[in-house]
Amino acid sequence: MNSVEERKEFLRRIIESFDLIKKLLKEKAICEEDKIVVFDPPFTLHILRNQGCIYLYHNDEELGYLSLENYNFCDAEAEVVMDSWLKTLTSFGFRRYIVKRR
């Protein structure tokens, strides 16, 4: 992913479609009112609607976060994993795949 603005746009789209993503992932993630925890071993992704941010963890260690105001990654691998999830969660293919499987 090339720019901070591009990441923020992906995040904005994820937050706007939070309820749909939660519905699609209800059997594959821990879904709470304003939080979705996605398991992608060895990583865990925490999507927090009210805070408008996403955190990436390896076990209990925070590897990175993205908010509409800021972002930080501990290394290039964490950045690649986050970017991959941003693209996945906003792609129509993701939604179509989940819906087809039901």
Secondary structure as GFF3:
##gff-version 3
##sequence-region A 1 102
A	DSSP	alpha_helix	4	16	.	.	.	ID=ss1
A	DSSP	alpha_helix	18	24	.	.	.	ID=ss2
A	DSSP	beta_strand	29	31	.	.	.	ID=ss3
A	DSSP	beta_strand	35	40	.	.	.	ID=ss4
A	DSSP	beta_strand	43	48	.	.	.	ID=ss5
A	DSSP	beta_strand	53	58	.	.	.	ID=ss6
A	DSSP	beta_strand	61	67	.	.	.	ID=ss7
A	DSSP	beta_strand	71	73	.	.	.	ID=ss8
A	DSSP	alpha_helix	76	90	.	.	.	ID=ss9
A	DSSP	alpha_helix	92	101	.	.	.	ID=ss10
###
